[in-house]
Amino acid sequence: MGPQQLITLAGGCFWCLEAVYEQVEGVLAVESGYSNGHVAAPTYEQVCSGATGHAEVVRVRFDPDQIALTEILEIFFAIHDPTTLNRQGHDVGTQYRSAIFTHDDEQDTVARDVLQQVQLALQGRAVTEVAREAGYTRAEDYHQHYYARHPGQGYCANVIEPKLDKFRRTFSRARRR
């Protein structure tokens, strides 16, 4: 296995993104957290207030020999709505914005190229930001692997499960159970 890569993605509630990426072949680890705000080491309650400027994110560690960043981003754009500013469904606020937080110049280029393709497909309606990851804080332990630990919980059954179903139907990269 070659060098691993890390990309940080914001697309609504981190539980949704985490649940999908934990099932993607080539993804080695997924961690929920908060990024690109202006308060050091915020808590979930602080982030939920919208006052910290942070987005709920997942850090996706992957093996680029198994899956390309382009594919990671194609999945990202398929499992959230990049056209709603600071909102995903009933989750509203800047903490739910659509963003790709990169870790180097090569990722910047790939992210902007994929976003440009998405913009063409969506007639310029995507509001996804591309920026360097800054001020990342790992979310509290109870947020990690949330769907895997609580699949019957209401939010998981009604919001996350449909996203997982769409992912499984759309992408061959889904790990087979």
C-alpha positions as CSV (number, residue, x, y, z in Angstrom):
1,M,0.0,0.0,0.0
2,G,1.3,3.4,-1.0
3,P,1.0,6.7,0.9
4,Q,-2.5,7.4,2.4
5,Q,-4.4,10.6,1.7
6,L,-6.7,12.6,3.8
7,I,-9.6,14.8,2.6
8,T,-12.1,16.7,4.8
9,L,-15.7,17.0,3.6
10,A,-18.7,19.0,4.9
11,G,-22.1,18.1,3.5
12,G,-24.7,18.4,6.3
13,C,-24.7,16.2,9.3
14,F,-21.5,14.3,9.7
15,W,-23.3,11.1,10.7
16,C,-24.7,10.8,7.1
17,L,-21.3,11.3,5.4
18,E,-19.5,9.0,7.9
19,A,-22.1,6.2,7.4
20,V,-21.5,6.2,3.6
21,Y,-17.8,6.6,3.6
22,E,-17.3,3.8,6.1
23,Q,-18.8,1.5,3.4
24,V,-16.5,2.7,0.5
25,E,-13.9,0.3,-0.8
26,G,-10.5,2.0,-0.5
27,V,-11.5,4.2,2.5
28,L,-9.3,3.2,5.4
29,A,-10.9,5.4,8.2
30,V,-13.5,8.0,8.7
31,E,-13.6,10.5,11.6
32,S,-16.3,13.0,12.4
33,G,-15.2,16.5,13.5
34,Y,-15.5,20.2,13.2
35,S,-13.5,22.4,10.9
36,N,-12.8,25.8,9.5
37,G,-14.3,27.9,12.3
38,H,-12.8,30.5,14.6
39,V,-13.1,28.9,18.1
40,A,-10.4,26.6,19.3
41,A,-11.6,23.1,20.2
42,P,-15.3,23.7,20.0
43,T,-17.9,21.4,21.5
44,Y,-20.9,19.9,19.7
45,E,-23.2,22.3,21.5
46,Q,-21.0,25.3,20.4
47,V,-20.9,24.2,16.8
48,C,-24.7,23.6,16.8
49,S,-25.2,27.2,17.9
50,G,-23.8,28.3,14.6
51,A,-21.6,30.9,16.4
52,T,-18.2,29.2,16.0
53,G,-18.1,29.2,12.2
54,H,-17.3,25.5,12.1
55,A,-18.8,23.0,9.7
56,E,-19.6,19.4,10.7
57,V,-17.1,17.4,8.7
58,V,-15.7,14.0,8.1
59,R,-12.0,13.4,7.6
60,V,-11.7,10.6,5.1
61,R,-8.5,8.6,5.1
62,F,-8.1,6.6,1.9
63,D,-5.6,4.6,-0.2
64,P,-5.2,6.4,-3.6
65,D,-4.0,3.1,-5.1
66,Q,-7.5,1.7,-4.4
67,I,-9.8,4.8,-5.0
68,A,-9.0,8.2,-6.6
69,L,-9.9,11.5,-4.9
70,T,-12.1,12.1,-7.9
71,E,-14.2,9.1,-7.0
72,I,-14.4,10.2,-3.3
73,L,-15.7,13.6,-4.5
74,E,-18.2,12.0,-6.9
75,I,-19.7,10.1,-4.0
76,F,-19.7,13.3,-2.0
77,F,-21.7,15.2,-4.6
78,A,-24.2,12.3,-5.0
79,I,-25.0,11.9,-1.3
80,H,-25.8,15.5,-0.4
81,D,-27.4,18.5,-2.0
82,P,-24.7,21.0,-3.0
83,T,-27.3,23.6,-4.1
84,T,-28.7,24.5,-0.7
85,L,-26.7,27.2,1.1
86,N,-26.0,26.3,4.7
87,R,-28.7,23.6,4.7
88,Q,-29.2,19.9,4.2
89,G,-32.9,18.9,4.6
90,H,-34.1,19.9,8.0
91,D,-30.5,20.7,9.2
92,V,-30.1,24.5,8.8
93,G,-27.1,26.7,9.7
94,T,-23.5,27.3,8.5
95,Q,-22.4,24.2,10.3
96,Y,-24.3,22.2,7.6
97,R,-22.7,23.9,4.6
98,S,-21.3,22.1,1.6
99,A,-17.5,22.3,1.5
100,I,-14.4,20.4,0.5
101,F,-11.5,21.2,2.8
102,T,-8.3,20.2,1.2
103,H,-4.8,19.3,2.5
104,D,-2.5,20.3,-0.4
105,D,-2.3,22.0,-3.8
106,E,-3.0,18.8,-5.8
107,Q,-6.3,18.2,-3.8
108,D,-7.2,21.9,-4.5
109,T,-6.9,21.3,-8.2
110,V,-8.8,18.0,-8.2
111,A,-11.6,19.5,-6.0
112,R,-12.0,22.6,-8.2
113,D,-12.0,20.4,-11.3
114,V,-14.7,18.2,-9.9
115,L,-16.7,21.2,-8.7
116,Q,-16.5,22.7,-12.1
117,Q,-18.1,19.6,-13.6
118,V,-20.8,19.6,-10.9
119,Q,-21.5,23.3,-11.7
120,L,-21.9,22.5,-15.4
121,A,-24.3,19.6,-14.5
122,L,-26.3,21.8,-12.1
123,Q,-26.3,25.0,-14.2
124,G,-24.1,26.9,-11.8
125,R,-26.3,26.3,-8.7
126,A,-23.7,24.5,-6.5
127,V,-22.7,26.5,-3.4
128,T,-19.9,24.2,-2.3
129,E,-16.8,26.0,-1.1
130,V,-13.3,24.7,-1.6
131,A,-10.7,25.8,1.0
132,R,-7.8,24.5,3.0
133,E,-8.7,22.6,6.2
134,A,-8.1,24.8,9.2
135,G,-8.7,24.5,12.9
136,Y,-9.9,20.9,12.8
137,T,-11.2,19.3,16.0
138,R,-12.3,15.7,16.4
139,A,-15.9,15.4,17.5
140,E,-16.8,13.8,20.8
141,D,-16.6,10.0,21.0
142,Y,-20.4,9.5,20.9
143,H,-20.4,11.0,17.4
144,Q,-17.9,8.5,16.0
145,H,-19.4,5.6,14.0
146,Y,-22.8,6.8,15.0
147,Y,-24.9,5.0,12.4
148,A,-23.0,1.7,12.9
149,R,-23.8,1.9,16.7
150,H,-27.5,3.2,16.3
151,P,-29.0,2.0,13.1
152,G,-32.5,1.8,14.5
153,Q,-32.5,5.4,15.9
154,G,-35.0,7.7,14.1
155,Y,-32.6,10.0,12.4
156,C,-30.5,7.0,11.2
157,A,-33.5,5.1,9.9
158,N,-35.2,8.1,8.2
159,V,-32.3,10.2,7.0
160,I,-29.1,8.1,6.8
161,E,-30.6,4.8,5.5
162,P,-32.0,6.4,2.4
163,K,-28.6,8.0,1.6
164,L,-26.9,4.6,2.1
165,D,-29.5,3.0,-0.2
166,K,-28.8,5.6,-2.9
167,F,-25.1,5.1,-2.5
168,R,-25.4,1.3,-2.8
169,R,-27.6,1.5,-5.9
170,T,-25.4,4.2,-7.6
171,F,-21.8,3.2,-6.9
172,S,-19.9,-0.1,-7.4
173,R,-17.5,1.0,-4.7
174,A,-19.9,0.0,-2.0
175,R,-18.3,-2.7,0.2
176,R,-20.3,-5.9,0.0
177,R,-21.6,-7.1,3.3
